[in-house]
Structures are given as structure tokens and as C-alpha cells.
């Protein structure tokens, strides 16, 4: 395995070496972020058990659904727009315009979710104990929306360390620090969600300061019509929304059919399985603006080589991570408590599908950065429909294992379909 990695590195050109270099830093930030998430979850499970973890996770699923809608796809489109130096230098005003619109829209979502709280908490989930956690999760929405838009701009310009910090390291690392402080003052379960809120808004403040400094000025003047930009972003919003739905729909539907404890156990298995996405996220963090730029400048050969390189590197790294997780799954789950070992089968299923998907490449990023966002959207909608159908069929019968199977099948359909489309329609080979 080491020889394969060395061989890839020796053949790498400058863009590929930059992806590796920035990817390593990204993985460091990602590892720190996941560690923060694990410590945050460990704090919950060790002090309050799997049931509270289930309530927190269910609140987070609502939070994630709302924030992806609140972003309106702008964060993805900003990467594409600001990947060119000219737009960065001449059109900073567009960022501030769309940031304001996104903030107002996400604040409107907060109001809607708050007013409909009884419907969600009682009628949908039948979990009155969810109410206080729901409230604090909803209040966090605008802050996370702003943070993600800032992260998208920084990613476009190549500030990958900041991008990694904002989307991976900051949220749960800061939340863990705050929950420890609040717990030291007074032990109270609701501290978990209050700490999350504090962490989000501290991160938002940092993101705004960094982004403004990188632009070097604040201006709302722009030659680009911000409403037209939003219209162009909309298909990206739908694709990103579906991606988040696919990632959280299993938890959401488990909330309807299963106990708080089952949701908490499944979430730990899901968190562990997400370690397998280390490599793809690290590679994509710098791959997106590079392939967008190569494609726009019609440098096809260099574009294809970069795609091939990223797939090979991702598969090898994912294989290493999956192997460790599958072999030692009981030990990893047991860290959170004996009750969490019940998530063993779900963890193996989720790890296996991440390995399979790593072999088809960064399909989503490639399609969105090459102007195929509408086609990607159609594929994503089909995958979401499959996910919904399977979750409603399998969860009542098989619980958390059914949720894992539904997620695995729908993600495979999504990635393989995108891979086939790119090969047949664009002659872009993304798979091994």
C-alpha cells in the first residue's frame, strides 16, 4: 500500500502535489474537527446516556435541513465564481449582497420553524422532551449559514486551512469547550445545545472577520446581478439539499419510529463511519476550484489527469481507514459505552459503502464545477426518493440496520449514476 502511494506521488504534477499538500492540512483540521465532535458526543453519552444523544442528534437533523435551505446553494456557486482572480479583485460586492439575502432568508426560516414547533415536536415525532433542544438548535441556523458562505469564498481562493477550520474543526471543538465550561458551572442537559449555539456564533464572528480581511474591503457594489446569481445557485441548492437530506434523513425517520436511545446509538455508528470520508473531503477541498478553472480554460488533458489522480488517491486512503474501522468496530463503539456496541452491523454497512463510492471518484464536485448541476440535481432527486422509500420500508422492520442499508443503497445509486453520466455524455472517466 505504501508503495502505491509513493508511486502516485512520484508521478504527480504541480496541481496534484498541491492537492496532496493542502489535503494533508485539511485532513489535520478534519481530524481535529472529528475529535471535537467525538469529545462532544462522549461528553453527552458519559454524562447523560444514549437517550439524550438521540434528542440532540434529532435537533441537529432539523438544524442541518434548515441551514442547507438557508444557504440557497450560494456557498457552492461562490466557489465557482471566485475561483477566477478577476472576480475576486473586481466583484467583492456580490459576496456581501448574497450574504445579506441569505441571512434574511435564514432568519425567516427560524421564525417559521419556531412557530411550527408544536407540529414538528408533537405531531411529527411525538417527543415532547425534544422541545428545549429544538429551540436552541433553531436559533443557531443564521450563524451557520453565514459561516458556510464565508467558507465557500475562502475555499475558492485557496485558503483551505481556513475553509477546513470553519466547516470541520470549529463547530464541535468550540461547542465542546463551551459545554465543559457550562458543565463546570452547573450540570444541566440543555447546556449541550446552548454550548452548540455559542460555538456557532463565535465561529461566525471569526469567519466574517477573516473573509472581510481577505477581500480587503466591504462593498455592496457589483457588476453582477445578485438575483441572477441566486437563480444560478438554485440548482446547486437543490443538489446540496438532497445531499444533506440523504445524510440526515435516516436520523429523521428513526425519530419517527425509534426510541431516543436507538437514534443515539445509530448516530455514534454514523459518526465513526464518517471518518472514511476524510480523504474525499481533503481532496475535494482543493480539487473543486482547480477543476473548475481547468474546465473553463479548456485544458482537458490536465483536467482528466487531475480527476484520475484524485480518484486513485482517495480509494487507497479510504481502504486503509475502512479496514481499521471494520476490524476494530466493537472497540471503537465501546468507547462511547457498552450499549453502543449494538451499532456494530450498521457501522460495517456504512463503512463498506463509503469504500465502494470512493472508487467512482468525486462525481458531485466534478458535475457541479463543470456546469452539470442540473443533471446532478436530477440524479440526486432520484437517490433521495429511493432513500425515503427504503427508510420507510426498512426502519420499522430492521431499526438502525435498516437505516444503514437505505443510506448505503441510495448513496450508491447517486454516485454510480453520476459516474456513468460523466463517462457516457462527457467522456470523463472518474472511476478507477
N, C-alpha and C positions, 0 to 999 in steps of 0.2 A: 504493500500500500504506500509506504514511504517512497519507494522507487517511482511509482506512478505520479505522485505529487511532484517529485523532483523533476521528472521528465516534462511535466506540464509547465513548470516554472522556467525551465531552460528554453523552451520554445516561445515563451511569452514575448509579445511586443510591448511598446510603451503603455498603450491603453490597458492591456491585460495586466501588466505589472502594477499599474495604478489601481486597478480594481482589487488586486490582491492586497496591496499596501493599505488602501482605505478600508477594504473589507476586514482586515485584521483589527484595525482600530474600532471599526463598527462592532465586530464580534466582542471586543473588550467591553464596549459600552452596553451591548446587548446582554452580555453575561452579567454585568453589574445590575442591569435592569431586571433581569430574571431573578437574580439573587435577591434583589429588593422585593420582588413580587413573592418569592418563596418565604422570605422572612416575614412579610406582611401576613401571608396565609398561615405560616407557622404560629405567629402571634395569636391569630384568631382561633386556630384549632387547639392550641395548647391551653388557651385561657377559657375558651367558650365552646369548643367542640364543633363537630361536623354540621350540626343544625344551623348554627349562626353563620358558618361559612356559606351554607346554602342560601340563606337570606341575603347575604352580602353579594354573592355572585349573581343572584336573580336581579338585584338592584343594578348591578353593573351591566347586565344584559340590556336593560331598558336604557341606561346611560349610553351605551355604545350605539344602540339603534338610533337614538335621538341625535347624537353628535355626528354620525355619518350623514344623516339627512341635513343637519345644520350646516355642514361644510359645503353642501351643494356641488360637490365634485371640484371645487375651486383649487384645493390643495394639489390635486393631480395635474390639473391644467396649468397651474403656476410653474410646475417643474418643466413642462414642455415649453412654456412661454419664455421663462427666464434662463433657459439653457443657452440662449444666444447672448453674446456680450452687448449687442446693440440695444436689445430690450432692457437689459439690466441698467445700462447707463442712461437711456433716454426715456424710459417709461416706469419709474418707480411709483408714479401716481396711481397706476392701475391697481397695484397691490393694496394701497390704502383705501381705494374706492371699494374693491370687492371685500376687503376685510370688514369694513363698516356694514356693508349689506349682509354679510354672513353673521356678524354679531347681532344685528337687529332681528334677523330671521331666527337664529338660535334662541334668542330671548323670548321671542313669540312662542317657540316650541315649549319653553319652560312653563309659560303661562298655561298653554293647552294641557300639558301633562299634569300640572298641579290641579287644574280644575277637574280633570277626568280621573283623579287619583282613586276615588272610590270604585269606579268601574274597573280599573286595572287591578287593584288590590283585592277587592271583594268578588266582583263578578267574574273576572278572568281567572285569577289564581286561587281565590278563596283562602287567602292567607292574611288575615288582619294583622298578624305580627310583623308583616313586611312594611307597614305604614311609615314608621320613623326612618327606616333605612332608604326607602323610596324617596322621601322628601330631600334628604341630603344629597342623594345621587343626582336628582333632577337639577338642583341648584348648581352643580358642577359643570353642566353642559356648555354654557358660553365660554368658559375658561379653556376647556379642552379644544373647542372649535378654533379659537384664536391661536392656541399653541400649535395645532396641526397645520394651519395655514402658514404660520411663520416657519415651521419645519420644512414645508414644501418649497418655499422660496430659498431657504438655505441649502437644501438638497440640490436644487437646480444649479446653484452657483458653485457647488462642490465643497461646501462646508459640512462634510459628512460627520465630523465629530459632534458638531452642534446638533445636526439632524438626529444622530443616534441618541444623543443625550435627551432630546425632547420627546422622542417617540418611545424610547426604551428605558433609559436609566432614571429619568427624573420622576415620573409619576409615582411609582410604588416605593422608590427609595425615599423620597420626601414624605410620602404617606406613612412609611414605617417609622421614620424619625418622629413625626408628629404624634403617631399613636403611642409610641413609647413615652413621650413627654406627657400626653394627656393621661395615660395609664398610671404614670408615676403620681400625678395629682389626684386622680380618682379612677378606680376601675369601674368602667361602665361600657356595656356592649356598643352603645351608639357612638362611642369615641372612634370606632373603626371608620365610620362613614364621615364623621367630622374631620378626622385626620386626612382622609382622602380629599375632601373639599379644600382644606388648607394647602395640601400638596399641589393640587391642580392650579390654584391661583398664584402661588409662589412661582410655579413653573411658567405660567402665563406672563407674569411680570418680567421674568428673565428673558423669555422668548421675544417679547416686544422690544426690550432694550437692545438685545443682540441684533435683531433684524433692522431696527432703525439705524444702528451704528454701521451696519454693513452697507446699507443704502446711502448713508452719509447725509440724508436729508429727508424731511417729511413734506410731501406734496400731494395734493389731490388732483393735479392737472395731468391729463393723459390724452394722447392722440388716439388711443384705442378705446372704443365704446365699452364700458364696463358691463352693460346689459347684454351686448353681443357676446362678450367673454363668458358671461354666465350661461347664455344659451349654448355655447360651445362646450361648456363644462358639464352640462346636464347629463349627457350620456355617460360621462365618467362618474358622475354621482350615482347613477343607477347601477353601474358595474361595481363601484366601491360599496354601495349599499348592500348589494346582493352578497358581496364577499363577507361583509360584516354579519349579515343575516345567516350566511352559511356557517360562520364561526360561532354564532351565539344562538341560533335557532334551536339547537338541541337542548341547551340550558333552559331556554324559554319554554319549550314544550314539556321538558321534565318538570318545570314549575307547575304545570297544569295537572300532571298525572302522578308525580312522585313526591316523596317527603322532602323536607328541608335537608335531612341527613344524606339522602341519596344524591341530591344536587351537589352538596358539599364534597362528597366522595368523587363524583364524576369530574368536578372542577379540578381537583388535585391531579387526577389522571390526565386531564386535558392540558394542564399546566406543564406537567412533565413531558408530554408528547410534543409540546410546542418548542422544546429545546431542539428538536430535529429541524426546525425552521431557521436555526442560527445561520447556516451557510447561505441559504437562498436570500435571506434578508440582508446579510452582509454584502453579498454580491450585487443584489438589486439596488442597494443604496447608492452605488456609483455607476451602475450599469445604465440606469434609466436615462440620465441626461446625455450619456455618451452615445447610446444607440439612436436617440432622438436626433442628435447632431449629425451623426454619420448618415442616417437615413435621409435627412433633409438636404445634405450635401451630395447625395447620390454616390457615396463611397461604399458600394455594395460588397465588394470582396472583403474589405476591412470589417464591415458590418457583420457579415456571415461568420468570419473568423472569431469575432468577439462573442457572438451568440454561442458558437460551438464550444469555445473555451469555457464560458460561464457554466454551461450545462455539465461538462465533464468535471469541472472542479466542484460544483455543487453536489453531484452524485457521490463522489468519493468522500467528501466531508460528511454528508448525510448518512452514508453507510456506516461510518465509524461511530457516529452518535447513536444511531438506531441499535446497533449491535450491543453497545454498553447498556442501553436502557432496557432492552428485551431480556438480556441475560440476568440483570440485577433488578428486575422490576419490583420484586417483593421488598427488597431492601429500601429502594427509593420511596415506595409508597409508605413503608413502615415508619419513615422519618416523621410523618405527619400524625402517626398514631395507628394502632392495630386495626381499627375499624376501616382505615383507608385501603387496606390490602384487598378489600372486596372489589377494588377498581382495576385489578390486575389484567383481566381479559380485555377490558375497554382500552387500557393503555397499550397493550400489544397490537390491537387492531389499528389504533390511531397512529402508532409508530410505523407500522407496515405500510400504511397508505401514504405517509409522508415520503417514505423511501421510493415507492413506485412513482409518485408525482415528481420527485426530484430528477428522474430520468428523462422527463419530457421537456425540461428547461423552464425558463422564466417567461412562460407563454403570455401571462397577463400584462406584464410590463412591456413586452415586445409589441403586442397588439395595440396597446394604448399609446405608445410612443411612436407608432408608425401610422397613426390615423385610422386604425381599425377599431376604434372604441365602440362603434355601433354594433359591429359584428360580435365583438366581445360581450357586449351587453346582451345580445340575443342568446348567446351560449350560456351566460350567467343566469338568465331568467329560466331557461330550461333546467339548469342544475338546481336552482332554488326550488322549482316545482317538484323535482324528484326528491330533494331533501325534505321538503314539507310532507309530501306523501309518505315517504318511508318513516319519518319520525312519528307521524300519527299512527302508522300501522305497527311499527316495531316497539316503540317505547311502552305502550300498555302491556305488551306481551313479554318483553325482554328487559325492560328498565334501562339502565345505563349502558348495557351492552348493545341494546337496540339502537340507542342514540349514537354510539360509536360506529355501528355498521352504516347507519343512514348518512352520517358525515363522510365516511370513507367512500361510499359509492358515489355520492353527489360530487365530491371533490375530484374523483377520478374522471367522471363524465366531463366536468368542466375543463380540466387540464388536457385530457386526451383529445377532446373536441377542438380546442384551440390549437393544439399541436397539428392535428390533421388539416384544419383550415389553412394555417400558415404554409404548410407544405404544398397543398393542392392549388391554392389560389395565388400565393405569392412566391412559391418555390423557396421558402425559408425553412430550413431544417433545424428544428430546435432540440430534437431528441438525440439520444446517444447513438 
